[in-house]
Amino acid sequence: MFALQFDQLDRQAELRANPSELRELAQQKNSLILPVYHQKLLSGDNGLIWLSWNNLQNKVSTVQDKHLIYIGKVTIEGRPQHYFSYRLTKPEEFIQAFPEAGLKGLRELFPDLNETQSYLANVAIGIEHWHNTHQFCGYCGHATYSKLAGFVRQCSNPNCAKEHFPRTDAAVICAISFQDKILLGRQASWPEKRYSVIAGFVEPGESLEQAVAREADEEVGLEVTNIQYFSSQPWPFPQSLMTGFTADATHSNIRLKDQELEHADWFSRQQLIDLIANGELILPYRYSISRALVENWRSQ
């Protein structure tokens, strides 16, 4: 199974309404806190650095509830472990206290993280990014503040008081095949020789299947049929839910209509083997649903 798929996290949403109880929970010995700043996580040579309450308090002097986010509980062999993240406001001062550590992005950390750690990191940076980008109310423009353990931001204007909830952008990603070949394309901004399947965001009023068909037409000028659900993956770059599909093209004539891709082509299984072996083509990261879609096609 690809990364960011983890079913053992109990988010215990019922605890979010009681800040004092959560603060007490965060101070327990079986609680760990992950510092995060602008989608980067406190990390060392061995991966993420989780802190106890005392360790965190020694570094930030005053732990503020508004920056403390309860991720949830994971029980391993009957032992519960509670996880929190903490939104840093002055990362330079904080990092000085950890000469052996630094702030790293999740893409850089993936090779060193197990299933549990990658999922917790995914939740931490996803919710942190939402806080950073929703500091003001979209209704009246007043400042918002954090509540419910970081999973709600409320407008500070008493005449408005609108509640805002974490945003997740729906996106589709699809492996399109024609006869015995798969469609792969690349964007100019990607690393050299990197190819992947097509993807795009769902527009208002669209079903997921309609989004797949539209993206296939817009990006490569293809009409597709037999659109089938594959799987989904939370994708915190910055805040998407990737919904994977497979589909069949009705013809093989590729037209780059919206110029989002700089190149796209059909590849047979043997072509992929040869190109990868010669270093002429690089597939998506193994932890991604895009890679899983390619490997699913290759194994058929």
SVG drawing of the C-alpha trace seen along z (x, -y; Angstrom):
<svg xmlns="http://www.w3.org/2000/svg" viewBox="-24 -43 48 52">
<polyline fill="none" stroke="black" stroke-width="0.4" points="0.0,0.0 1.3,-3.5 2.0,-6.1 -0.5,-8.2 -2.9,-5.3 -3.2,-4.5 -6.4,-3.3 -5.3,-3.1 -5.5,-6.8 -8.4,-7.6 -8.9,-11.3 -11.2,-11.5 -13.1,-14.5 -15.2,-14.5 -12.2,-15.8 -11.7,-18.9 -14.4,-21.0 -12.5,-20.8 -9.2,-22.8 -8.3,-22.2 -8.7,-18.4 -6.6,-18.4 -3.9,-20.5 -3.8,-17.9 -3.6,-15.1 -0.7,-16.8 1.2,-16.9 1.0,-13.2 3.9,-10.9 2.3,-9.0 1.8,-12.2 4.2,-13.4 4.2,-16.8 5.6,-17.6 6.7,-21.2 5.7,-22.4 6.2,-25.6 5.0,-26.5 4.6,-22.8 8.0,-21.9 8.6,-19.6 11.2,-19.3 13.5,-16.5 16.9,-15.0 19.0,-12.4 16.6,-9.7 13.4,-11.3 10.8,-13.3 11.6,-14.7 8.7,-14.4 8.8,-16.4 7.3,-15.9 5.3,-18.7 8.3,-19.7 10.7,-19.7 8.4,-21.9 7.8,-24.2 11.5,-24.6 11.9,-25.8 8.9,-28.1 8.6,-29.3 4.8,-29.5 2.8,-26.8 -0.3,-28.5 -3.5,-26.5 -4.2,-28.2 -1.1,-26.7 -1.6,-23.3 -3.4,-20.8 -4.6,-17.4 -4.0,-14.9 -5.3,-11.8 -4.5,-8.5 -2.7,-5.5 -2.9,-2.3 -0.1,0.2 -0.1,3.5 -2.7,2.2 -0.7,-1.0 -2.2,-4.3 0.0,-7.1 -1.4,-10.6 -0.1,-12.8 -0.2,-16.6 1.4,-19.2 2.5,-22.7 2.5,-25.6 5.7,-27.5 5.7,-31.3 9.4,-32.0 11.2,-29.0 14.7,-30.6 14.8,-30.9 13.3,-27.4 15.7,-25.7 18.7,-27.2 17.8,-25.0 18.2,-21.9 21.7,-22.1 21.3,-18.6 18.0,-19.2 16.2,-21.4 12.9,-21.9 12.3,-19.6 9.4,-19.1 7.5,-15.9 8.7,-15.0 12.3,-15.0 11.3,-13.0 9.3,-10.3 12.2,-7.8 12.9,-7.8 9.3,-7.6 7.2,-4.5 3.5,-4.2 2.4,-5.7 4.9,-8.6 4.1,-9.6 0.4,-9.7 0.8,-11.8 3.1,-14.2 0.5,-14.4 -2.2,-15.5 0.1,-17.9 1.2,-19.9 -2.2,-19.8 -4.0,-21.4 -1.1,-23.8 -1.2,-25.0 -5.0,-25.6 -4.4,-27.8 -1.8,-29.8 -4.0,-30.5 -7.3,-31.2 -6.2,-34.0 -9.1,-36.2 -12.8,-35.6 -14.0,-35.1 -17.4,-36.7 -16.4,-40.0 -12.6,-40.2 -12.0,-40.2 -9.3,-38.1 -10.2,-34.5 -9.0,-32.5 -8.4,-28.8 -10.8,-26.7 -11.7,-23.0 -8.1,-21.8 -7.2,-23.5 -10.0,-22.0 -12.1,-25.2 -11.3,-28.9 -14.0,-31.4 -14.5,-35.0 -13.6,-37.4 -16.3,-39.8 -19.3,-39.2 -21.7,-40.4 -20.4,-37.6 -18.9,-34.8 -18.7,-32.5 -17.0,-29.2 -14.5,-28.0 -13.5,-24.4 -10.3,-22.8 -10.3,-22.8 -9.5,-19.8 -9.4,-20.2 -10.8,-17.4 -8.7,-16.2 -8.8,-13.3 -5.8,-11.3 -6.3,-8.7 -4.3,-6.1 -5.5,-6.1 -4.8,-3.2 -5.3,-2.4 -4.9,1.2 -1.7,2.3 -0.2,-1.2 -0.5,-3.7 -0.6,-7.5 2.1,-9.4 2.9,-13.1 5.1,-15.7 4.9,-19.3 7.8,-21.6 8.3,-22.4 8.9,-18.8 12.3,-17.2 13.9,-16.3 12.6,-13.0 9.8,-12.7 6.5,-11.4 3.2,-10.6 -0.5,-10.0 -2.9,-12.9 -4.5,-14.7 -6.5,-17.8 -8.8,-19.5 -12.6,-18.9 -14.6,-21.9 -17.8,-23.1 -20.9,-21.0 -18.8,-18.2 -18.8,-14.5 -15.4,-12.8 -16.0,-10.8 -16.9,-14.0 -13.7,-15.6 -11.7,-12.6 -13.4,-13.0 -12.8,-16.8 -9.2,-16.6 -8.5,-13.9 -10.0,-16.2 -8.4,-19.4 -4.9,-18.0 -4.5,-15.5 -7.5,-15.8 -8.8,-12.3 -12.3,-10.9 -12.3,-8.2 -14.7,-5.4 -14.9,-2.7 -13.9,-5.1 -13.4,-3.0 -12.5,-4.0 -9.1,-2.7 -8.3,-4.2 -7.7,-7.5 -4.9,-9.2 -4.6,-12.4 -2.0,-14.6 -0.8,-17.4 1.0,-19.4 -0.7,-21.4 -4.2,-20.2 -5.7,-17.8 -7.5,-14.5 -6.4,-12.6 -9.0,-10.2 -7.6,-7.6 -9.3,-6.1 -8.5,-4.0 -10.0,-4.7 -9.8,-3.6 -9.2,-6.0 -11.4,-5.7 -8.5,-6.7 -4.8,-7.4 -4.5,-10.8 -2.9,-13.1 -3.5,-16.8 -2.0,-19.1 -5.0,-21.5 -4.4,-23.5 -0.6,-23.4 -0.5,-22.2 1.8,-19.4 4.9,-20.0 4.9,-16.4 2.7,-13.3 2.9,-9.9 1.8,-6.3 4.2,-3.7 4.1,0.1 5.3,2.1 8.5,3.0 9.2,-0.6 8.9,-1.6 11.3,1.1 13.9,0.1 13.5,-3.7 13.7,-3.4 16.7,-1.0 18.5,-3.5 17.7,-6.5 15.6,-8.1 12.3,-8.1 11.6,-8.5 8.3,-7.4 6.5,-9.2 7.6,-8.6 6.8,-5.1 4.7,-6.5 2.3,-8.3 -1.0,-7.1 0.2,-8.1 3.0,-5.5 0.5,-3.0 -1.7,-3.5 1.2,-2.9 2.3,0.2 -1.3,1.5 -1.3,1.2 2.1,2.8 1.0,5.8 -2.1,6.5"/>
</svg>
